[in-house]
Amino acid sequence: MRFLKLSLFFAMMKKIRIVLPFAVMCLVVSSCMCSPSSEDRRSSLPEEIVTSENTEADFGTIYEEDGLARTVLVVRNNSADTLFPAAAYSHCRCAAATVNHLPVPPGKDVRVEVTYNPAYRSGIFMEEVQVRFEGRRDVMSLVIKGEVIPCVHPVTDDHPYSFGSGLYMSHETLHFGKAQDGENRMIYVRLANDTDRQITVSFDSPRPGILACRQNVTLDAHGRDTLHFRFTMPADLSPGDTLRFALRPAVNGKPVGKDLNVKAISAEY
């Protein structure tokens, strides 16, 4: 009987030695998954920012991926007159402002609702918001400022044309419009690499005297760049003639599956 009890005891201890490390490992993994990282922490915009006339209101850090940033600017009426808000606005499309039209007696607050749209913006911003009042020529001028942390956009948002091998561009046709003989035109084309490896993009122009650009563009993985195409109208065209030719890009020395079209019209003198 005593031998049986000892056997059961050692068997139980063996199970504990197996289960305990597994439980500790699960606890560690769970803690890592639940602990908020620095990227998950957000500095939230206050619902109200108390400010005064001609004073900056700091939005702090806002994240593009969070969408519209909204707050209310609270401004004290320090004048001796009752103010009648007529309108609030901003000259920038990124900011919108509204104000209640109820009268604001001396010593009371004007409340201006402001919305800032961080979409496709990054870095520090500073915009003016103005409030006009009935019967007054002067305006209440407020400045909102902050910093936008951008998010990663799909490559097709601003590079809609796929040329193959991971190369995307903002143009599929370079239309230089009307130009006289010897006249120059410039088009800026955005390039994007939608692969996980570095690529080198090259353009072998069939008309080097007419179309010139940087020969090689190296794009890091998911990198982007801008390329300038310089066009010179040739002298061998009659007025009204249309010049057309194709430019085949290459990625890492291999031609891609689509041409970049070039077009221009010879103008009269």
N, C-alpha and C positions, 0 to 999 in steps of 0.2 A: 504493500500500500504506500509506504514511504517513497519507494522508488518511482511509483506511478505519479505521485504528487510532484516529485522533482522533475520528471519528464515533462509534465504539463507546464510547470513553471518556466523551464528553459524554452519550450515551444512558444509560450506567450511572449517571452522576452525577445525571441527571434522575430516575431511578428511586429512587435513594437519598434525594433531597430529598422525594419523595412518601411513601416508606415510613417514613422516620425520624420525622416528626411523628405519623404514625398509631401507630407503636410507642410513642412517648412518651405519647400520649394513653391508650392501653390500659394502660400501666404505672400512670399516675396513677389511672385508674378502678379498676384492680385493687387498688391500695393503699387507696383510699377504702372499697372493699367489704370488705376484709379487716381493716382497722384497727378494733378494738373501740371503740365509743362509750361514753360515760359511762353510758348507760342499760343497756348490755350487761354492765357490770361489776357483780358481786354480792359483798357481804361475806358469805362463807360462815360458817355456824355451826360452831364447833369440835365435834369428836366428843366431847370431854370438857371440862367446866368444873370446875376444882379450886376448891372453896369450903370454908367451914366453917360450923358450926352458927350459925343466926340471921344469916346473911350473904346478901346479894343476889347472884344469878347473872345476869349481863347477857348476853342473847341478841343484843344489838346490833340491827342493821337486818335485818329479814326481809321477804320479798316475798310478798304473798298469792298471786300467780300460781304461786309455787314449791311451794305445798301445805304439808303438815305439816312442821314444824321439829322435829327430834329431836336430843337430846344426852344425855349422862350427867353427872350431878352427882356429883363425887367428894368425899366428906366424911370427914375423919379422926376415928376414935373416940378422943377425948382423955380418956375416962373410965378408971377403974381396973377396970371390969367388962367382961366379954364381952357384947356386945349381940346380941340375937336379933331381927332385923327381922320384924315381923308384917305390916305393910301400908304402902303409900304411896298418897296420894290428894291431890286438889285439889277444893275446893268449886266451882270454875268448870268448866263443861262444855268450855271452850276448852282446858283443860290436863288431861293424863292422866299418871299416874306409877305406876311399878312398882319393886319392890325385890326382890333375891334374899333368900331366907329362910335362907341359910347364916349360921352364927354369925360375928360380927366381933370378934376379940380386941382388947384395948387396943393402940393404935398402928397398927391396920389401918384400911382405908378401907371406908366404906359407899358403895355405888354405886347411885344412884337414876336410873333411866331416865325421862326426861321428854319428852313430846310436846306441842307447842303447835299448835293449829289456828287459823291466821289468817283462815279463810274469813269473809267479810263483817265483818271488823274492820279498823279503821284507826287510826293514831296510836299513842301511847304506851300500853303495857299494863304492869301489875304484878299478879302473882298469887302466892298462897302455896301451897306444896307441903309437906305434913306427912308425916313418917315415924313410925310407932308401933312400939314394941318390946315383946316379951312380958315380962310381969312389971314393967313400968314405967308410971307414970302420965304422966310428962312425954313430950313429943313433940319430935322434931327438926323445927324450922321453917325452911324455906328459901323465899326469895322469888325468883321469876324475873321479869325485866323486859326490855323492849326496845321497839322501834318497828316497827309494821306499815305497809308501803307498799302501799296498796290497788291493785287492778286495776279495769279498767272492766268492769262486768257487763252482760249483755244486759238491755235495759229490761224484758223480760217476767219477769225473776227476781223483782222486787218490785212490778211494775206489770202484772199479767197480763191486764188487760182493755183491748182496743183499741176506741176510739170513732171512729176515722177521722181523716183529716187529720194523722196523726202523733201524736195525743193518746192517751196511755195513762194508766190510773188503777188504783189499788189496790182500788177497789170498783166494782161495777156496780149494787149496791143499797144504799141507806142505810136500814138497819133500826134504828129508834130504840127498839124494844122497847115495853114498856108504860109509859104515863105518864098522870098525872091532868091534868085541865084546868088550863092555865096552867103546867104543869111544863116545865122546859127539859132538853134533852138535847144532847150535843155529839158529833160524829164527825169524826175527822181523816182526810182523804183525801190520798194521795200522788198527785201529777201528774207526768207525764214527757213530754218532747218528743223524739220519735224521728226528727226531721228535721235537716237541715243548716242550717236557717234559724231565726231567732227567730220565735216565735209568741206571740200574746196570746189567752188563754183567758178566756171570759166565761160567766156563768151568769145567765140571765134566769128567775127563779123565778116560776111561775104563782101561787104562794101566798106573796108576800113577807112577810106578817104571820106566817107559820108557819115558813118556812125562810129563813134569812139567811146570807150568806157574802160574802167579798170579791168585788167585782164583776168586777175584771180581774186576771188573773195573767199576768205576762210571763215566758216561759220562753226562755232562750237556746238555741242549737242544742245538742241532746242534754242540755238542762238539766232540773232537777227542783225541785219545791217541794212544800210541804204546805199544804192548804187546810182551814180549820175551817168545818164546817157546823153552825149553831146552829138547833135545832128547838124550837118551842113548841107544846105540844098545844092545839088549839083547844077552845073550850067548847061547840061545837054537835054533839058526838058523844055517843052513849049508851054506857054502860059495855060493853065487849066489842066495840065497833065497830072495824073496821080502816080506817085512812086510807091511801089510795094515790093517788099522782100521779107524773107523769113530769117530769123536768127535762132539757131539751135543751141540752147545752153548745154553744158556738160557738168556732171558731178563726178569728181575724182577722175577726170579724164574720159569718162564714158558719156556719150550723148544721152540726154533724157528722152522721154517719149513725146514731147510736145514742143512746138516752135513758139518763139516770141515774135509776133508780127510787127512789122514796121510800116508806117504809112505816112505820107506827106503829099501836099498839093502845091504845085508850082504856081506862084502868084504873079499877076501882071505888074509891070513896073509902074 
